[in-house]
Amino acid sequence: MLLAADKLTLGFGTSEPLLRDATLALAPGGRLLVCGATGSGKTTLMMTLAGVIPQITPIARYEGRVALNGEDVATLLRDALFSRVGYVAQSAEDQLWDLSVEDIIAFPLENRATPRDEVRARVRYLMEDLELTELAGRRVLTLSGGERRMVVLAAALASRPELLVLDEPTTGLDPAARERLCRALEQAAEHVSGVVIAEQDPAHLAPVTQSLALIAEGTLSAVTPLAPALDDAALWTRAGLLPPRKPSGLRPAVTPGRELLRVRGLQTRLARASGKPVLDGLDLTLRAGEVLGVIGRNGAGKTTLMKSVLGLMPVAAGEIALDGQAAQGWTTARRARHIAYVPQSMRQILFHMTAAEEVAFARSMGEGHEDTETVLARYGLGGQGETNPFALSARQQGQLGLACAEASGAAIAIVDEPLLARDLAGRALLETFLGRMTSQGRAVMLISHDLELVDDVATRLALVGEGHIPYDGPVGEGWQSRAFAALGWPAPYGTARESAA
C-alpha cells in the first residue's frame, strides 16, 4: 500500500480531538479526494498525511500511524520524507519567499544537489506546462494569489515525488488555471504514484480523482467512488457542504441607491512585461444596495483594481471618488473609513491582541451602535472575544473579518475570495453579512473565481480583462456575453443546465 493511515486521532489540546480514529488506504495509482466543511480537520489531516505533522508542526495529541510504503512518516528523516512527498499548503504564502518564480520552482531540486542543467530543464518544462512563462523573472510576492498557487504547485511537482498532498489547491484559481492544474495532475501520473487532495468543492477535480472520503463531526468516512456521489445532494448536506451540482438559485433583486464608488479612466503605474499598464482606462461604479461580483483571469488586474481603490497601489491617471468625493489625495487610513477590506487571508491585517479588540477598533472607525459581543455572536464567534486572533482557525479569522467589516460602518466592503463560502454554515454567515450590508444602504465588491457563488449572491457582474472591464451588467446576461465567452470558461453549473434546456 502506498499510503496508509491507521486509527489517527489528532487534537490540539482541546477537550475533543479534531479527528478520531481516522483510517484510510491509498494504493499505487490512487487519486483520493477528501471533502469537508471549513474547520472540519481537512488541513490537519493533509499535514499529517504529508508528515508536516509531527515532523515540522508538533501537535498536542497524535495517536495512530501514517505509513508511506510501509515506513512511518513520523520517524522518517526529513530529507528522505520531503523528497518523496510533495505538499501544497492551503495558504500558498506559507511556502513562498521573496524570490523569483524560477528560484521557487528550482529550490526543491537545488536543495537535493540536482545537476544545474537538469534543474534548468525541469523548471523550463514545468513553467511551459503550467503556462507560467509570462511570469518569468517576476518576484513571487508581486504575483496574484492564483499565480502564486500555481508556482507552489510547480515547486511541489519539481522533484517528481511519490506522493502528492494538496490542500485546497483550486482556491484562487480561475477555471482555466483549474484545467491546467488537472492537466498537470494527469501528466504527473507518470511519476507520482498517489495523490490526496482536500477540497470543499469536488466538481473541479472530478476528472482527475477516483474516490472520495468525507470529514464531518470529527469522523473520516469510508472511501467510496466519487462519480456517483456527485449527484447525491443529501450526502453533501449531511457533511455540511453545498451539493456540488446544486441548481442555480433565485438571484437577489435590488434597486441600486446612491453612488458610493466611481472609478473613471483608471491607469496604473504597474505594467506588464510588454509595458502596457495592468489597468488602462478602467471605468467602474458601485451603488448602495449592490453586491458586485468581480471576476477575471488570474493576473487580469482584479487585485490591482482592489489595491488601487484602497489606496495601497499608486495610480498613473484617472479618478477615484468615494461617496461623491474625489479620493486621489486621501491617505489609506482615510479611505479605510469608507471601505472595509476582508482579504482571503486575514492574517495580513490583524494586529490586536483579542478578537474583541479587533471589532472594537473597527467600530471606532465609524458609527457602530451595537456592542462588540453582539457583532461577534452574529458571525459565530460568541465567547471568543478574549481569544487572540492568531489563535483562531483560518475560517474563524474569515468570520472575524466579516464582523469587523460590518462593525466599521464603512459604506463599501471589499471581500476577496471568501474561504467560508462553500459549506452550509459558512455560506449562511456570508449571506447574513451581504444582507445586512445591502439593507443598510451599503455595498459589497465580491472578488471570486467561484462562479457558482457569484451567480448565487451577486446583484451585478463585472469582468476584468485587457486592462478594462469588457462586461458590466446583469449576472445572468453576463454568462451569455461575448466577454465571458472569450474566457473559454464553463458557465456556473445551474445556468449551464438552464441554457442547455
N, C-alpha and C positions, 0 to 999 in steps of 0.2 A: 504494500500500500504506500502510495507516495506521501500522503499526509493523513495523520490520524490524531484526533483529539478524543481523549478518554476521560469522561466524568469531570470536566472542567468546572470548578466553582471559583468565581472571581469576584472580589469585592474590595472596596476602598476604605474599609474600617467602619462603615455604617452598620446598622443593626441587621439589615438584609443584604445578602450578596446581590450583585448586579446580574450575574448569571449563575445558574445552579445545574450541576450535573450535565453540562453540555457535551454531547458526543457527536462526532461526525467522522466520515472517512471519505477520502478522495483518491481514486485510483489514477494511475498514469493516464494522461489524456483527458482527465475530468475537468469540467468547467462548471463551477458552482456559484450560484447567486444567493446571497444572504440578505434578506429584506427585513426591515422592522422600523417602527416609528423612531423619530429623533429621540435620543436618550434611552433607547431600549437596550443598549450594550453592543451595538454593531462595531463601533470603533474599538472598544476594549477587546472584543473577540478578534478583530483583524490584527490588532497589535500583538495579541498573544499567539495567533497562528504564525505570524511573521517572526516571532521571537523578540520583538521590541520589548514586550513584557515577558519575562522579567529582566532580560539582558541589559536594557538601557533604562527602562522606566520601571522602578520597583512598585509593587502593589501589596496592600496590607494582607490580602487573602488570596492565595494562589494554591489551589488544590487540583489534583489530576495531572494529566500529562499530554503534551503535544509532541508527536514524533514525525520527523521528516525522513522518509526511507528508513524507518526503524530507530533513528537516533533522536534523543531527547533535545529539543531546541533550547531548553533552559540550561543545558550543560555544554552545548557545542561551543567551541572557541568562536569568538565574534567574527573574526576574519573568515572562517570557514562558513559560518551561518550566513553572513550577509553577501558572500559571493554566490550562494546557492538560492537566496531568496531576494526577489525584487519587491520593494514595498513603496506604495504611493499613499501618503497620509491624506486624511480628509482635508487638512489645511496645507496647501502646497507650499505656503510661506515657511513652514517648519523645515522644509528640505532645501531651502534656497539661501544663497549668499549673494553678495553684490558682485557677481562675476558675469562674464559674457555667456550667452546661450551655449556656445561651443564648449566653454570650460565646464559648465554644469553637466553637460552630457558626457564629456570626456572624463570627469572626475572618478567615477567608479572604475574605469579602465586604468587610468594613471595610478590609482591607489593600489592596483594589483600588478604594477610594473609591466603592463602590456606594451609591446613594441610600438614606437611612435607611429610608424606607417599604418599599423593595424588600427590604432586609435583614430587616426585621421579618416581612414576608410569607413570605419564603423560610424563615426559621427556624421560624416557626409551622407551615408546611406540612411540613417535614421532621420536626419533633417529633411532629406528629399522625400522619404516615405511618409512622414507626418506633416509634410508641407510647411516646414519651418524655415525654409531657405530665405524667405523675406526678412526673417529676424536675425540673420547672420550679423555678428558684430554688436548686437544690442546687449545692453546690460539687462539682466533678467528683472531687476526691480523697476525697470521702466515699462515692462510689458503689462498688458491687461491680465485680469485674473484667469481667463480661459487660456491665454497664451502661456502663462506660467505653468498651468496644469499640464499642458501638452509637453512642455520642456521637461518637467519632472517625470512624466511617463517615459519619455525618450531615455532619460538617465536610468530609469529602472530597467529598461529593456537592453541597455547598452552591453551589459556583461553576460547576456544570454542565461538568465537564471533558470534553475529547475522549477521553481515555484514563483508565481506572481500573485501578490496580495494587493488589491486595490480597494481603497476606502472612499466611497462616493466619487468615483473618477469622472462622472459626467457633470458634476457641479460646475457651473460657469462656462460650460462648453456649448457653443451653438450647434444646431443639428448637423451641419456639415462637419464640424470637428468631432462630433459623436460618431459619424460614419467613419472618419479617419481612425478614431480610436478602435472601432470594431474591426476595421481592416487590419490594423496593426496587431490586434489580438489574434486574428485568423492567421496572419503570416508568422506570428510568434510561435504557433503550434509546432513549427519545425524543430524548435529547440527548447521551448518552455513546456515542461511536462504537465503542469497543472496550473489552474487559475482559480482564485477565490475572489469574488467581488462583493462588496457591501454596497447596497443601493436602497433608496426608498421607492424609486420608480423603475420597475424592471423592463418596461416596454422597449427602451432604447437599446438594451443589452441582450434582448431575447435572441437575436441572430447568432450570438457567439457564446451563449451559455446553454447548458443542457438540463440542469437540475436546480432545485430551489429548497432553501430552508428558511423558515420564518422565526423571528425572535419576538416574543410577547410575554410580558409579566415574568421576566427572568428565565424563561424556558426557551430552548432551541428545539424547534420541531424536527421530526424525522425528515430526511432528504426525499423529495418527490420530484417527478418530472415537471419541468417548468411549463411547457407548452399548454397543457390542459388547464393549468392553474390560472393562466392569464384571463380566462373568461369566467372564473369563479369569483364573482363580486363578494360573496359572503365570506370567503376565505380571507380576503384582504381586509375587509371591515373588521373581522374578529381580531386581526393583528393590529388594528388601529390605523390602517393605511387607506388612502383613497384607492379605489379599484383602478388598475392601470388602463382599462378600456371603458372608462366612465363616459357616458354620452355628454355632450355639451349642455351646460345648464342655461337657464334664462339669464341674459345679460342685464345688469342693473341699468335702469333708465335714469337719466339725470337731465336737469335743465341747468346748464352752467350759469354761474353768477359772475361777479366782477373779476376783472383780470388781476391775477396775483403775480404772474411772471410773464415778462415779454423779453424775448431774445431776437434781435434783428441784426442780420449781416455779420454774425459771429465768425471771426477768423482767428485761429490760434497761432501762437508762436511755434508750438510743437509741430514739426513737419515730418513727413515720411522720407525714406531714403531718396526718393525722386525729387525732393524739395517742395512738394505740394503740401500745404498745411493740412493737418488731420481734419480740421473743420474749416470750411471755406464758404462763407456766405450763408450760414445756417440761420433759419428763422424758426421760432417756436413760441407758443403761448400756452399758459396754463391758467384755468379759471376755477373759481370757487366751486366746490362740489364735484370736481372731476377726479378720476383715477386714471392717469395717463400711463398706459403700458408702452415702454420704450424697448424696442428690440433691434437687432442688427448683428452682423457677423462679429466674431471675436476680432478685436482690433479696429472695428469700424469707426470708433470715436465716442461710444456711449460713456465710457469712463471720463474721457476728456471733456465731454459736454457737462457731465455732472461736476467735475472739479472746477470747470470754468464758472459755472453758476455759483458754486460755493465759495469762489474766490481763492481756491487752492492752486490755480494754474493761471499764469498771466495770459492775456489775450492781445492779439496784434491790432484788431479792429472790431468794430461792432458795438452794439448797445445791449446792456442787460438792465432791465428795470424790475424792481420788486415793489409790488403794491402801488404802481404808478410813479415810483421814484427812481431816478437814474442811479444805479448802484456801482458804476465803474470805479469811483474813488473810495468805495466803502472798504473797511477792513474786514477780514474774515470774521472777526468777533461780531461786528455789526450785522453782517449777513446772517450769522447764526441765530439772531433774534427773529429772523423771518423764515429761515429754512432749517429744519431739523434733518439730521442725517443718520440713517440706520444702515451701516455697512454690512457686508456679508460676514466679516469677522469683526465683532465688536471690540476685540482686544485692543485694536489700534486707537480707540477713542475713550476707553475707560481710564479714569485716573483718580477716583475717590476710594476711600478705604472700605465703604459699605455700599450695598445696593441702595439703601435709603438715602445716603448722601448723594449718589448719582441722580436720583429722582428729584431730591430737594434742590440740587443745583440747577437741573433743567427747569423746575418750577420758578426759580429765581430769575430766569431769562425772560419770562413773560408774565401772564396774569392768571396763573393756575389757581383755582379756588379749592380743589379737592385736596384732602390730606394725602401725604405720601403713601401711607399704608393702604388706603383705598385704591390708589392707582396701581400699586404693586399687586394687590389681590386680583384686580381685574385681569391682569396678564399672567396669572398663575404663579405669582411669587409671594403669596401671603405667607408670613412667618419668616421670610428670607431677608428682611430689612437689614439685619446686622451682619449678613454674610458678605465676605469680601467678594467683589465682582469677579475676581480671577479664580475664585474657588467654585464659581458656578460652571455648569456644563456649557458647551457651545450653544445648545438650544436655549438654556436659561438666559444666557447673555443676549441672545436674539430677542427673547421676551422682554428683558430689561431695556433693550433698545427701543422697542415699541412703547413701553411705559414712559421712557424719558421723552420720546418724540411727542406723545400726546400731552404730557405734563408741561412741556416747554411753551405751549400755546402758539408755536410757530405756525404761520399761515400755510406753509408748504412742508411736506416731509418727502425726502428722497430715500426710498427703500431699495437697496441694491441686493438682488438675488437672495431673497429670504430663505434660509435653510429649513424653516419650520413649516413650509407651505405644502408639503406632500403627505403629511399624516393628518388624521382627522382632527386631533386636538390642536395641532399647530395651525391648521387652516382655519379653525374656528376662532383662534386668537387673532390671526391676521385679519379675518373678516370683521371681527369686533373693532379692531383698530381702524380699518378702512371706513366702516360705517360711522364711527364716532367722528372721524376727521371730516368726512363729507357732510354729515348732518350739521356740523358746527360751522359750515361755510369755509372750510379749509380744503386743501387739495393734496394729492399724493402723486408723485412720479415714481412708478414701479419699474425698475430696470431688471429684466429677466430673460433668460433663454428658455424658460419653462412656458412654452406656448399655450399649453392647456391651462396653466394658472392665469396667464394674461387673458385668455379667452373667457375664463370664468369671472374675473373680478374687474377688469378694466372697463371704463366707460368710453375710452378713446384710445386709438393706436397710433404710435409714431414710429417710423422705421428710419434708422440712421444708416446712411450709406453714401459713399463717394463724396464725403465732406459736407453733406447737407441732409435734408430729410425728404426723400422722394415720395413718401406717403405719410399723410397725416389726416385721419378721419375716423369714421365708424369702424369698430373692431371687425364685425362680420364682413364688411366690404373689403377690409384690409387683406384678409386671407385670399380674396379673389383678385387682388390688384396686380398690375404688371410689376410693380416694385417688389412685391413679395414673391411672385413667380420667378423673378430674376435671381432670387437667392437659391432656388432649386431645393427648398425645404418642403417637407410634407406639412400640410395644414394640421392644426390640432385634431386629435382623433375624432371627436364628436362632429366637428364641422366637415371633416373629410367624408364621413359617412353620409352626412346630410347632402353634401354636394353630389356624391355618387347616386343617391336616391333621386 
